[in-house]
Amino acid sequence: MRYLDNAATTPVRPEVLAAMMPFLTDRFGNPSSHHTVGESAAEALDDARSRVAHMLGMRRSDVVFTSGGTEANNLAVKGIAIAARLGRDARHVVTTPIEHESILESAAHLERVHGFDVTRVPVDAAARVDPEAVAAAVRPDTALVTLGYANNEVGTVQDVAAIVAAVRASARGVPVHVDAVQAAGWLSLSAADLGADAISIAGHKLGAPKGTGALGVRSRIPLEPLLHGGGQENGRRSGTEDVAGAVGLATALELAEAERAADADAVTELRAAFIAEVLRTVPSARLTGHPEHRLPGTASFTFAGTSGEAVLLELERRGIVSSSGSACAAGSDEPSHVLLAMGIPAEVAQTAVRFTFAHGTRGPMDAVAAAVAASVAAVNP
């Protein structure tokens, strides 16, 4: 079997599992407990927080450990926006229509429950948003600008630094949150490079377990917690911390960063050759997302005249595991909101197939491209 759905999740790296194991066995203490077992866990948690902060170019106190990317995005969007409403009566959020459901549904919650206005800035046919259009959407009562660094379905990478610069020039003081869940391990996460005030990441996209993640958010940004209780995470996310998960996340981030430059170049070359071969051998194939500004490991297509789900079944019969888009929308009969926002007709959007390569993927992909051609031909003879 060839697994090409790494944007959905990745296997846990052996190094990550080894780093976590002591905190699942001997060093199992609650980091809030005031005894030697708890203090040992607290030391490990503080160390993991410092390591994640270093990867994000933030302070240790800026890192909030979460249960994954969805919680990190919810905390960023709802937490920053509600705090801004309480502090300065700001009731407006700017985003785009191609975001992950955790951002779109959080924004919709703010509209429905808290009376916010939400501006969804359109994207072009390659899923890129114009930085000046984002800046133009900012108002005096804007609480937050939130957008994805790299799209989870088509892999398009936004020029986040340009977007942040445009927002800063338009209105100082408006926080910018970046969903970097898909970008982690492939692109720089440095807040200094991006200019972002808040960054979300998830461990299971880069070799840490599911259920691990973090939100890096500048301590100066007011943040209303979603979870209340014991006041853990500097009062921003209550609940007994997953020490092993935090250590695993920190380890996975460090490994990915150490390998990132060489890995991204190698996988980009492999992915480009795969795209070219699919486009050459499958007449109905159309690449979705930006041809250049895209994640190294993402190749996404539509195959007009087919069913995307039927193609996926044929691919799996041939030993290739891929997906039709976001795992969060798996099983839905609705066409992708991302592809619709890019102007792709609904009937074509329903033919989408996404291939996402793992870090460290090497070797020619000719056999996979041949399986794609055979699978499309099988459902559309």
Phi, psi and omega in degrees: 000138176249113183270114181233047177230044185287344174289339177280311175190162180233158175290153177289131179288142180303323180295325179291315179299319179296321179292328181282330192306317180301330184270000171256353183232262188293320185260060189271004192296160174280122185293351176269353182280139183262065172211176188298324180293317178292321181294327176297317177294320180296322178297317179294321179296317179297320179295316178298320180296318179296320181292318177295317179302319179298318179296328181269354183068035181235178175276157178303321182289350180277345188268126175245117177284138183230181179274006179148189183291323181297314178294320179300317178293318177300315180296319180294308186291306181289316185296315180289317183294315181293321176298322178292324177295317180291325185274321184220020177056037176276131186224039183219137179232141177247131176210196176231165181279001184253012186286164173300150183303331181294332174277314182297318181287328175295318177295319178296323176298317179298322176296310189288319189259326188247004175073026179280156164263141177235124174259124179252101186287127183296157175247166179273187185293345178258008178073024175260144178253143180282121180305322180291329177292323176296312180299321181293337180279345182289137181238169177301333181259019179287127180269331189195143164249127183225131181202162180274141176290314179221134185288138184284342181262312185251352174082002180298134180258129178274153174277079187297318181301319179292322179296313180298317179299319179294320178295316180299321180291330181279319185203104179292144174095354178274119181293146175241124177254137180240123173277104183254022184302313181280335183282334184303131181091341180251326186232161177297135177256007185297123177298331178294320178291319185276330185080008187282155176265337181212140183222128178258139175221159178227135185290327189284357174274350184219033170098010170257168183289158169299149180089010177240143179182180180201153167243119169269118182222127182306134183298337179284348181274118177301138185220116177276122182292151174269328182248127182246150180162251187276357176077023177294171181055047180057033178080006185257352179197094183286156180127143179301126186289147175273091184297314180300318179296320178296318178296319178297318179298314180299318181294315180297319179297316181296317178297315181296320180293322179296329183261354196301309187300307182293319183295315182298319180296315183293317181289326177300316179296317180295314180297319179298319179293322178296314179301313181300320182289320178295316180295329180286323189260348181240102185302328183275354185289135173228128178289136175250148185092174183288135182294335182245311183276076182217159178300145180303326188259012186245126173229117184231140186222160159247150179232084185306140179090000179243183166248127180302320180295322178295319177298318179299318179296319178295320178297318181293326174300332180263011175086016180246120178256120178219201183210171178263001181152219183296134176295334181292340180251010182301138180090351179279142177274352182283142176294155182302130176295332178293311182293322177297319180294336178277358178090012178278130181302149185302318183292332176279322179302329181285358177259011187289143173222136182239132176244124181231122187271152179280156167302138180086000178296133180220169176091160182293152181250021183301322181293323178292316178299321178295322178294325177296312180300317180293322181292317178296317180297326182293327182263351181218063187293000000 
